[in-house]
Amino acid sequence: MGTAATGTYTAKLTDGPLEGKTITTEFLETGDIRPRLEIPAESGGKRYLYTRGAGLEFDSTEFPERPTAVDYRYLEAIFD
């Protein structure tokens, strides 16, 4: 899955239908933060699209240049 090479961070969902929830996601293969996340709804049939916000948290001794948490803002619901 590439986790060891790229690592993970916490995505903090700051608004929208999933406001206040967090999920763990992987950095891109380049080591960059994901610009957007598509999160399946529990009921199925739709996904929530979140885009990267401005908030970053750093608290890692292993990779101090990489954030450990990133804010994401709600953009839209995508229906399957």
C-alpha positions in Angstrom: 0.0 0.0 0.0 3.0 2.4 0.2 2.3 3.6 3.8 5.9 3.0 4.9 7.3 5.1 2.0 4.8 7.9 2.1 3.4 8.0 5.6 0.0 9.1 6.8 -1.6 12.1 8.4 -5.0 13.0 9.9 -7.5 14.8 7.8 -9.7 17.1 10.0 -13.1 17.7 8.4 -14.0 21.3 9.5 -17.5 21.7 8.1 -20.3 20.1 6.0 -22.0 16.8 6.8 -18.9 15.2 8.4 -18.0 18.3 10.4 -15.8 17.4 13.4 -14.8 14.0 12.2 -11.2 12.9 11.4 -9.8 10.3 9.1 -6.4 8.9 8.5 -5.1 9.3 4.9 -1.8 8.8 3.1 0.4 11.4 1.5 0.7 11.2 -2.2 3.6 9.2 -3.6 5.4 12.5 -4.1 5.1 13.1 -0.3 2.6 16.0 -0.9 -0.7 16.4 0.9 -3.8 15.3 -0.9 -5.6 18.3 -2.5 -9.0 16.6 -2.2 -10.7 13.7 -0.5 -13.7 11.7 -1.6 -15.4 10.1 1.3 -18.2 7.5 0.9 -21.4 8.3 2.8 -22.5 5.6 5.3 -25.8 5.2 3.5 -24.1 4.5 0.2 -25.0 6.0 -3.2 -23.0 9.2 -2.6 -19.6 10.5 -1.7 -18.6 13.7 0.0 -15.9 15.8 -1.7 -13.6 17.8 0.7 -10.8 20.0 -0.4 -7.7 21.0 1.5 -8.0 24.0 3.8 -5.3 26.3 5.2 -4.9 24.6 8.6 -1.8 22.5 9.2 -0.4 20.9 12.4 3.1 19.7 12.8 4.1 17.3 15.6 6.4 14.7 14.2 9.9 13.9 15.1 10.4 11.4 12.4 9.4 13.8 9.5 9.3 17.3 11.0 8.7 18.9 7.6 5.5 16.9 7.1 2.2 17.9 8.8 0.5 15.4 11.1 -2.9 17.0 10.6 -4.5 19.0 7.8 -7.9 20.8 7.6 -10.3 19.9 4.8 -13.4 21.9 3.9 -16.6 20.5 2.4 -17.2 21.2 -1.3 -20.1 19.1 -2.5 -21.9 15.7 -2.5 -21.4 13.5 -5.5 -24.2 11.1 -6.3 -23.5 7.7 -7.8 
